[in-house]
Structure formats: C-alpha cells, structure tokens
Amino acid sequence: MKNSVLALALFVFLFAFAAKPSLAARHEPLVLHSDGQELLTATSNCDIVTQFECNGKSSWPELVGVNGEIAAATIQKENPNVHAIIILEGTPVTRDFRCDRVRVVVDKYEKVVQVPRIG
C-alpha cells in the first residue's frame, strides 16, 4: 500500500511538472523592460523585433484628444503599412509587437487618450 501511494504521488508530481509550459513553449511574447520602458518583444522562437525595423511613421502624439475615427483615418493615410484599430480604454490587449498595427485607445467619448504608436 505504501509503495502504491508513493508511486501515485510521484506520478501526480511528474504529470503536474510536465503539464506546466516552459518558457520555450509559450505562445505569448516575452516583453523585456529596462527602467519601465518597453524595449523589444521576443517571440517564443526567439525572433527579436524592434520598432526601429518598421517602415514609415511610428507614433502620432498630435492625435491625443482627437476623435478616434479621424485619428485612425489619419494614421492609415500617413502610414499605409499599418492598420489602425480603435479600442476602448481598459480593453485587454495582447502584448506582442507588430509593425502593421496601431492601437487607437479611446475613452467613452471616442476621444484618443493615449499616443497611438506602432506595436
């Protein structure tokens, strides 16, 4: 009986350990920080992407306070390589970095509340 309990405990431990995903098996990106600044994003296959590799304009601070629809249209006009996505402030988003995406974060009045930037 004692041996079967030990074997069961060992099986449960090994199963739980094997089921826990390792860093290499993660599907979400690993975001590296230095002094609170997002520097780059490394995906699970260790490809490193920085915003300096993206083509065209990369941020639009002048659009803070502007209507979200107008901001999105302006972004896509100024950089045809990106797709501007309007999201409500507080909406959960993925943390991966993409050169073809700009999130336009708006408040309940549809005004831009964060600097739109590539990512």
C-alpha positions as CSV (number, residue, x, y, z in Angstrom):
1,M,0.0,0.0,0.0
2,K,2.8,2.4,0.9
3,N,4.6,1.8,-2.4
4,S,1.4,2.4,-4.4
5,V,0.8,5.7,-2.5
6,L,4.4,6.8,-3.3
7,A,4.0,5.8,-6.9
8,L,0.8,7.7,-7.2
9,A,2.4,10.8,-5.6
10,L,5.3,10.6,-7.9
11,F,3.0,10.2,-10.9
12,V,1.0,13.3,-9.9
13,F,4.1,15.3,-9.3
14,L,5.6,14.3,-12.7
15,F,2.3,14.9,-14.5
16,A,1.9,18.4,-13.0
17,F,5.5,19.3,-13.7
18,A,5.3,18.1,-17.4
19,A,2.0,19.9,-17.9
20,K,3.5,23.3,-16.8
21,P,4.5,25.1,-20.0
22,S,8.2,26.0,-20.3
23,L,9.3,29.4,-21.5
24,A,10.2,27.9,-24.9
25,A,6.7,26.5,-25.3
26,R,4.9,29.8,-24.5
27,H,2.8,31.2,-27.3
28,E,2.6,34.7,-25.9
29,P,5.6,37.0,-26.4
30,L,8.2,37.8,-23.8
31,V,8.5,41.5,-23.3
32,L,11.8,42.8,-22.0
33,H,11.9,46.0,-19.9
34,S,14.6,48.4,-18.7
35,D,13.6,51.2,-16.3
36,G,9.9,50.7,-17.1
37,Q,10.3,51.2,-20.8
38,E,9.3,48.5,-23.3
39,L,12.4,47.9,-25.4
40,L,11.6,44.9,-27.6
41,T,9.5,41.8,-27.8
42,A,10.9,38.4,-28.3
43,T,8.6,35.7,-29.5
44,S,8.8,32.1,-28.4
45,N,11.1,31.2,-31.3
46,C,13.5,34.0,-30.3
47,D,12.8,36.3,-33.2
48,I,13.5,39.8,-31.9
49,V,11.6,42.7,-33.3
50,T,12.2,46.4,-32.5
51,Q,10.1,49.3,-33.6
52,F,13.1,50.7,-35.5
53,E,12.6,48.0,-38.1
54,C,9.1,49.2,-39.0
55,N,8.6,51.4,-42.1
56,G,7.0,54.8,-42.1
57,K,5.8,57.0,-39.2
58,S,5.6,55.1,-35.9
59,S,3.8,57.4,-33.4
60,W,1.2,60.2,-33.6
61,P,1.2,62.3,-30.4
62,E,-0.6,65.1,-32.1
63,L,-3.8,62.9,-32.3
64,V,-4.3,62.7,-28.5
65,G,-7.8,64.3,-27.8
66,V,-8.9,63.8,-31.4
67,N,-12.0,61.7,-32.4
68,G,-10.9,58.0,-32.7
69,E,-12.3,57.6,-36.2
70,I,-10.5,60.7,-37.5
71,A,-7.3,59.5,-35.8
72,A,-7.5,56.1,-37.3
73,A,-8.0,57.5,-40.8
74,T,-5.1,59.9,-40.3
75,I,-2.8,57.2,-39.2
76,Q,-3.6,54.9,-42.1
77,K,-3.2,57.9,-44.5
78,E,0.2,58.8,-43.1
79,N,1.5,55.3,-43.0
80,P,-0.2,52.9,-45.4
81,N,1.8,50.0,-43.9
82,V,-0.3,49.9,-40.8
83,H,-3.9,49.1,-39.8
84,A,-5.3,51.4,-37.1
85,I,-7.5,49.5,-34.6
86,I,-9.8,51.6,-32.3
87,I,-10.2,50.1,-28.8
88,L,-11.9,51.3,-25.7
89,E,-9.6,52.4,-22.8
90,G,-9.1,49.5,-20.4
91,T,-9.7,46.8,-23.0
92,P,-7.3,43.8,-22.6
93,V,-4.9,43.5,-25.5
94,T,-2.1,41.2,-26.5
95,R,1.5,42.3,-25.8
96,D,3.0,41.2,-29.0
97,F,4.7,43.8,-31.2
98,R,3.6,44.1,-34.8
99,C,4.8,46.6,-37.4
100,D,1.4,46.5,-39.2
101,R,-0.7,47.5,-36.2
102,V,-1.5,50.8,-34.4
103,R,-3.9,50.7,-31.5
104,V,-6.0,53.9,-31.1
105,V,-7.1,53.9,-27.5
106,V,-10.3,56.0,-26.9
107,D,-12.4,56.9,-23.9
108,K,-16.2,56.6,-23.7
109,Y,-16.5,59.9,-25.6
110,E,-14.5,58.4,-28.5
111,K,-11.5,60.7,-27.9
112,V,-7.9,59.4,-28.2
113,V,-6.4,59.1,-24.7
114,Q,-3.0,57.6,-25.4
115,V,-0.4,58.3,-28.0
116,P,-1.1,55.9,-30.9
117,R,2.1,54.1,-31.9
118,I,3.1,51.1,-33.9
119,G,3.0,47.9,-32.0
